């Protein structure tokens, strides 16, 4: 492995290690700071269950200035919707153990859900964003969203905006209420507890849905970068007019889906971080997320694996590819995971994973036996295709491709 504290750019000190052949990832990571306004971030890659990239740089807090705490090994950040991939794994593990039938009605496990036209919603519809309830007619406050009894009651009463199973649209917040309650009812444990005991601990992965007090010191402050801030000629991404119009329209499914929790929660609040919102508030290190996805692909370096080959096949089989009624762009989903598409480019066409709005990205690629995770404290306006992880993926792709 190439060494600790390597200065790839004169102004950026990149800490960590890379295996021989992956030096391009380190160079791309450093360039994100000089070209794309990165404040603090980490990237990790596993190949065949072994870590080959483990890098971090910058400040722990997005609003940190010179002299404040640096990002260190083990610094964790909120990863927003990248949490969804972990929640999906929880339900798929319950299926793998024979405790959950993907083709059963949700109401078979959650009787209150059999209302308002949702009687025939299947478990697989929840996982593939086909349940038809991406919005809530009465949005939840952050305090209500953090209470699993309240959030479950609200979503159980919600009428679908399309016939469940007939179309798909990104369930930005409600995905967490749906999956969290189903995990709780089937396993008998709160979602955060199940993930800690059945996913994070076996995989040795530093990730939490509901940050314990003992780990609060590891999480940095996150924040939104100013629109258009792209130093030294970095990319400026402009959404298509139809997408921009959907976000601007208060009555659109797009705006309403992202406003299912109103006002927007304070992501730096200890109360929010301690809550278990499996659609949006997971906190993780880059290594923790990459290790988690490596355990879905196959055996880790210690022999641990989470998914059987059959469960992996189920997770990555396409379930949704028609126009996304919420994101407008043509997204593709397996069971809980985004699949490679022009709107959400991953490592290769065989990849599956999940971005976090504004930056974070974690994925696995069966074709190359590779997992990848990128975590940042500086969010942008992108939903599925942030330029910073995309630059890292290009470098990783080159590293995995033998020279002609």
Helices and strands as residue ranges (DSSP letters): E 6-9, E 12-18, H 23-35, E 40-47, E 50-58, E 77-78, G 80-82, H 83-96, G 106-108, G 111-113, H 123-127, H 142-145, H 148-157, H 174-187, H 191-195, I 196-200, H 201-203, E 207-208, G 213-218, E 223-224, G 231-233, H 241-248, H 253-258, H 270-274, E 283-284, H 286-297, H 309-316, E 338-339, E 351-355, E 361-365, E 370-376, E 378-379, H 387-400
